[in-house]
Amino acid sequence: MSAEASVGSHAADSAQSAVSHSACHSTDEHRNQGLLGSKYVKLNVGGSLHYTTVQTLSKEDSLLRSICNGGTEVTIDSEGWVVLDRCGRHFGLVLNFLRDGSVPLPEEHRELDEVLKEAQYYRVQGLVQHCLSAMQKQKDVFESVCRIPMITSAKEEQKMIATCRKPVVKLQNNRGNNKYSYTSNSDDNLLKNIELFDKLVLRFNGRVLFVKDVLGDEICCWSFYGEGRKIAEVCCTSIVYATEKKQTKVEFPEARIFEETLNILIYENGRGSGPGGLHLLDSRGSGSSLGAGQSEEEGAVGGDRRVRRIHVRRHIMHDERGHGQQTVYKD
């Protein structure tokens, strides 16, 4: 080979090497510049495709802003999609938060935790705080869920009431303890009493201890305790003497039950202690007005302390048969 050919070959190799070096340098420079100069961005997040702007991705000091300004190296495929190796299920929620500054979060705790993990990965601190606040609210709601003790023995009930520092409202509910058949409205009224108990639990949770007793002798009876002793009682059952048989009737004295629940709040945090508080509840003239079809009986308990026993009954009772049939009245 001549010296001239050798020089030409060496020049060609040098030129090719220079081109290759220039290409590599151009690729590195492109990666370092990130998405500078671009207005729109195509994102492929785990197969989920998103189209947005650099302005949206740069709203918070996050990983996405770092990708846009070249601080974080990214992979761009042949079609110009920025490939992110993450699950794309909640990425749209991340984008919407960057666009609007707020976004509805999923109510299920598991999905909310997934959104939190994505927000932490992308370092979107606003969304992170939003998720943490929602989790705290869920925790507070969970902790405030009412816990209603179910009494399994009379001894356990007495111990619970005696040691409780809060007023106590007890519903004694035993539908199976019935010698006779029920009247036509008794089943509905029994359910209404149970529903009212649940409503009172939600309304006065934390201020009153609510106890549901399903093992007592009474079919439906409300009892109200303050400072470990019974203050009042509302019995919701009576016997109806029909033409040929006796029937058990269950009433729903909603107003009276609610009134006694409000009265028992006087014993909250020991505020009923002393003669003033006891006199307020034990006097017949304060908060003891009777509705139609109700009677009040007082029995002495522990000296001057008495229990108001309210028994719901009808002065005129009948068999509640249909119109046109004979009706029997009993005093």
C-alpha positions in Angstrom: 0.0 0.0 0.0 1.3 3.4 -0.9 1.9 6.1 1.6 -0.8 8.3 0.0 -3.4 5.5 0.4 -2.4 5.0 4.0 -2.8 8.7 4.8 -6.2 8.7 3.2 -7.4 5.7 5.2 -6.2 7.2 8.4 -8.0 10.5 7.6 -11.3 8.5 6.9 -11.0 6.7 10.3 -10.4 10.0 12.1 -13.4 11.6 10.4 -15.7 8.6 11.3 -14.5 8.7 14.9 -15.1 12.5 15.1 -18.7 11.9 13.8 -19.4 9.2 16.3 -18.0 11.3 19.2 -20.1 14.2 18.0 -23.2 12.0 17.9 -22.7 10.7 21.4 -22.0 14.2 22.7 -25.2 15.4 21.1 -27.2 12.6 22.7 -25.7 13.4 26.2 -26.4 17.0 25.7 -30.0 16.2 24.7 -30.5 14.2 27.9 -29.0 16.8 30.1 -31.2 19.5 28.7 -34.3 17.4 29.5 -37.4 18.9 28.0 -36.2 22.5 27.8 -37.6 24.3 24.8 -40.6 22.0 24.6 -44.2 23.2 25.3 -46.0 19.9 25.3 -45.0 16.6 26.9 -46.1 13.1 26.1 -45.8 10.8 29.1 -45.9 7.0 29.0 -46.4 6.0 32.7 -46.4 2.2 32.8 -48.4 2.0 29.6 -50.8 4.8 30.5 -50.4 7.6 28.0 -50.8 11.2 29.1 -50.5 14.5 27.2 -49.8 17.7 29.2 -47.6 20.8 29.2 -44.3 21.6 30.7 -46.0 24.4 32.6 -48.3 22.0 34.4 -45.5 19.6 35.3 -43.4 22.6 36.6 -46.0 24.0 39.0 -44.5 22.4 42.1 -40.9 21.7 43.0 -41.2 18.0 42.3 -39.6 15.2 40.3 -41.7 16.2 37.3 -40.2 19.7 37.3 -36.8 18.2 37.6 -37.5 16.0 34.6 -38.6 19.1 32.6 -35.5 21.2 33.4 -33.0 18.4 32.9 -32.2 17.8 36.5 -33.3 14.2 36.2 -32.4 12.0 33.3 -35.3 10.4 31.5 -35.8 7.9 28.7 -37.5 9.0 25.5 -38.6 6.4 23.0 -38.5 6.6 19.2 -41.9 8.3 19.1 -41.0 11.0 21.6 -42.8 9.6 24.6 -41.2 10.2 28.0 -41.2 6.7 29.6 -41.7 6.5 33.4 -41.4 3.1 35.0 -44.4 3.6 37.4 -48.0 2.3 37.6 -50.1 4.8 35.7 -53.4 4.1 37.5 -53.3 7.3 39.7 -51.0 9.4 37.5 -54.0 11.3 36.0 -55.0 12.3 39.6 -51.4 13.6 40.1 -51.7 15.7 36.9 -55.2 17.0 37.9 -53.8 18.1 41.3 -51.0 20.0 39.5 -53.5 21.6 37.2 -56.2 22.6 39.8 -54.3 22.6 43.2 -57.0 20.3 44.6 -58.5 17.0 43.6 -61.1 14.6 45.0 -59.4 11.6 46.7 -60.7 8.0 46.8 -62.6 7.1 49.9 -61.2 3.6 50.2 -58.1 3.5 52.4 -56.2 1.2 50.2 -56.5 3.4 47.1 -55.8 6.5 49.1 -52.6 4.9 50.3 -51.7 4.1 46.7 -52.2 7.8 45.7 -50.0 8.8 48.7 -47.2 6.5 47.5 -47.3 8.0 44.0 -47.4 11.6 45.4 -44.3 10.8 47.5 -42.5 9.3 44.6 -43.1 12.3 42.4 -42.4 14.6 45.4 -45.6 16.5 44.9 -45.8 17.8 48.5 -49.2 19.5 48.1 -50.8 16.2 47.2 -48.8 14.4 49.9 -50.3 16.8 52.6 -53.7 16.4 51.0 -53.6 12.6 51.3 -52.3 12.7 54.9 -55.1 15.1 55.9 -57.7 12.7 54.3 -56.2 9.8 56.1 -56.3 11.6 59.4 -60.0 12.4 58.9 -60.7 8.7 58.1 -58.8 7.7 61.3 -60.8 10.2 63.4 -64.1 8.8 61.9 -63.0 5.3 62.6 -62.1 6.1 66.2 -65.4 7.7 66.8 -67.4 4.7 65.7 -69.9 3.9 68.4 -69.2 0.8 70.5 -72.4 -0.6 72.1 -71.8 -3.1 74.9 -74.0 -6.3 74.7 -74.8 -7.4 78.2 -74.4 -11.2 78.8 -75.3 -11.4 82.5 -77.1 -9.4 85.1 -73.9 -9.2 87.2 -71.9 -7.8 84.3 -74.6 -5.2 83.7 -74.7 -4.1 87.3 -70.9 -3.8 87.4 -70.8 -1.8 84.2 -73.4 0.7 85.4 -72.0 1.0 88.9 -68.4 1.8 87.6 -69.4 4.1 84.7 -68.8 7.8 85.3 -71.2 8.8 82.5 -75.0 8.7 82.4 -76.3 5.4 81.1 -79.2 4.7 78.8 -80.2 1.0 78.5 -82.6 -0.6 76.1 -83.9 -3.9 77.2 -85.1 -5.7 74.1 -86.2 -9.3 74.1 -88.8 -10.1 71.5 -88.8 -13.8 72.2 -90.0 -13.3 75.8 -93.7 -13.2 75.0 -96.5 -15.5 76.2 -99.0 -14.0 73.8 -99.1 -13.0 70.2 -98.3 -9.4 69.2 -100.7 -6.9 67.9 -100.5 -5.8 64.3 -98.4 -2.7 65.0 -96.1 -4.2 67.6 -93.4 -5.4 65.3 -93.1 -2.0 63.7 -93.0 -0.2 67.0 -90.4 -2.6 68.3 -88.2 -1.7 65.3 -88.8 2.0 65.8 -87.6 1.7 69.4 -84.4 0.0 68.2 -83.9 2.6 65.5 -84.4 5.4 68.0 -81.7 3.8 70.2 -79.3 3.8 67.3 -80.0 7.5 66.5 -79.5 8.5 70.2 -76.2 6.6 70.1 -75.0 8.6 67.2 -76.2 11.9 68.6 -74.9 11.6 72.2 -71.9 9.4 71.6 -69.1 10.2 74.1 -71.5 11.9 76.5 -73.7 8.9 77.4 -73.0 5.2 77.7 -75.6 3.2 75.7 -76.3 -0.4 76.6 -78.4 -2.8 74.7 -79.7 -5.8 76.8 -81.2 -8.7 74.9 -81.5 -11.1 77.8 -83.9 -9.4 80.1 -87.4 -10.2 81.1 -88.9 -7.1 79.5 -89.8 -7.1 75.8 -89.1 -3.4 75.3 -88.1 -1.2 78.2 -85.8 1.9 78.5 -83.9 2.5 81.7 -81.9 5.7 82.5 -79.1 5.7 85.1 -77.1 8.5 86.7 -74.2 8.2 89.2 -74.7 4.4 89.3 -78.4 4.4 90.2 -81.6 4.2 88.1 -83.3 7.6 87.6 -86.2 6.7 85.3 -87.7 3.9 83.3 -90.0 3.8 80.3 -91.8 0.5 79.7 -93.1 0.3 76.2 -95.2 -2.9 76.5 -98.8 -3.6 77.7 -101.4 -6.4 77.5 -104.4 -6.0 75.2 -107.4 -8.1 76.1 -109.0 -9.0 72.8 -112.2 -10.9 72.2 -110.8 -14.4 72.6 -107.1 -14.0 73.6 -104.6 -11.7 75.1 -102.1 -9.9 73.0 -98.9 -8.1 73.7 -98.8 -4.5 72.5 -95.5 -2.5 72.0 -95.7 1.3 72.0 -93.3 3.8 70.7 -93.2 6.9 73.0 -90.5 8.7 71.1 -91.0 12.1 72.7 -90.9 10.7 76.3 -87.8 8.6 75.6 -86.0 11.6 74.1 -87.0 13.8 77.0 -85.6 11.3 79.5 -82.4 11.1 77.5 -82.0 14.8 77.7 -82.8 14.8 81.5 -80.1 12.2 82.1 -77.5 14.5 80.6 -77.7 16.5 83.9 -75.6 13.7 85.4 -72.9 14.1 82.8 -69.4 14.6 84.3 -70.9 14.6 87.8 -73.0 17.7 87.3 -76.0 16.0 88.9 -74.1 15.7 92.2 -75.6 17.4 95.2 -79.1 18.2 96.3 -79.7 20.7 93.4 -79.2 18.2 90.6 -81.1 15.4 92.3 -84.0 17.7 93.1 -84.2 18.8 89.5 -84.6 15.3 88.2 -86.6 13.7 91.1 -89.2 16.4 91.3 -92.5 15.5 89.6 -92.9 19.0 88.3 -89.7 19.2 86.3 -89.6 17.4 82.9 -92.2 14.9 83.9 -95.2 15.8 81.9 -97.1 12.8 80.6 -98.4 12.3 77.1 -101.7 10.6 76.2 -101.9 7.0 77.0 -99.0 7.1 79.6 -99.0 6.7 83.4 -96.4 7.4 85.9 -95.6 5.3 89.0 -93.0 6.2 91.7 -91.3 3.6 93.9 -89.1 4.5 96.8 -85.5 3.6 96.3 -82.9 4.4 99.0 -84.8 6.8 101.2 -86.0 9.9 99.4 -84.6 8.9 96.1 -87.2 7.7 93.7 -87.3 6.1 90.3 -89.8 7.5 87.8 -91.4 4.5 86.1 -93.4 5.4 83.1 -95.6 2.6 81.7 -97.2 3.1 78.4 -100.7 1.8 78.3 -104.1 2.5 76.8 -107.1 3.2 78.9 -109.3 1.9 76.1 -107.9 -1.2 74.6 -109.3 -3.2 71.8 -108.3 -6.1 69.4 -107.4 -3.7 66.6 -109.5 -5.6 64.1 -110.6 -4.1 60.8 -113.5 -1.7 60.2 -116.9 -3.2 60.6 -115.9 -5.9 63.0 -116.9 -6.0 66.7 -114.6 -4.1 69.0 -114.4 -4.9 72.7 -113.3 -2.1 75.1 -111.7 -2.7 78.5 -110.9 -0.1 81.2 
